[in-house]
Amino acid sequence: MHSAPAVSYPVGRSNFHGCILGLISLAGALAGMLWRHQVDPPAWRQWLFVATLLGTSVAAFGDWWCHPPCGTLQWDGRGWSLTTPATRLCGPLTVHVDLQWCLLLCLRADKGKREWLWLVRNGDRAPWNALRRALFAGGASGQAPEAGVDDQ
């Protein structure tokens, strides 16, 4: 077995991630409205729920909008790195969600920092397919695949 060839893929704000945040906030608001209709005068618990839902939704959308990881995700045949204008993080990459057209990845940097990346396939399939080959040819662990019996 051979290591996947080197690949680079652009990383930026994911609209899919934003839609997921919106759907979770909407589901919370609907649950809160149903709860509100079951209680005659709204008590302090309902107001606490509203404040918590608003606070967490604003924080999540603010982080999504203001701090997207913009840069390039690279596999060089030996390891993964995320290069941004400000820094370069290197370390193992793990796949947490794979929807074929969308991936949720976690890069654990050498410094202990974790960077969560939502990647979505753009119009050009070639770079996306190359990224997926690198991820699933043993590259997702951050190490090149071991030589097996089939290499003879």
Sequence and secondary structure as in RCSB ss.txt:
>XXXX:A:sequence
MHSAPAVSYPVGRSNFHGCILGLISLAGALAGMLWRHQVDPPAWRQWLFVATLLGTSVAAFGDWWCHPPCGTLQW
DGRGWSLTTPATRLCGPLTVHVDLQWCLLLCLRADKGKREWLWLVRNGDRAPWNALRRALFAGGASGQAPEAGVD
DQ
>XXXX:A:secstr
      EEEEE   HHHHHHHHHHHHHHHHHHHHHHHHSSS  HHHHHHHHHHHHHHHHHHHHHHH    EEEEE
 SS EEEE SS EEEE EEEEEE SSEEEEEEE TTS EEEEEEE  S HHHHHHHHHHHHTTGGGTS     GG
G 
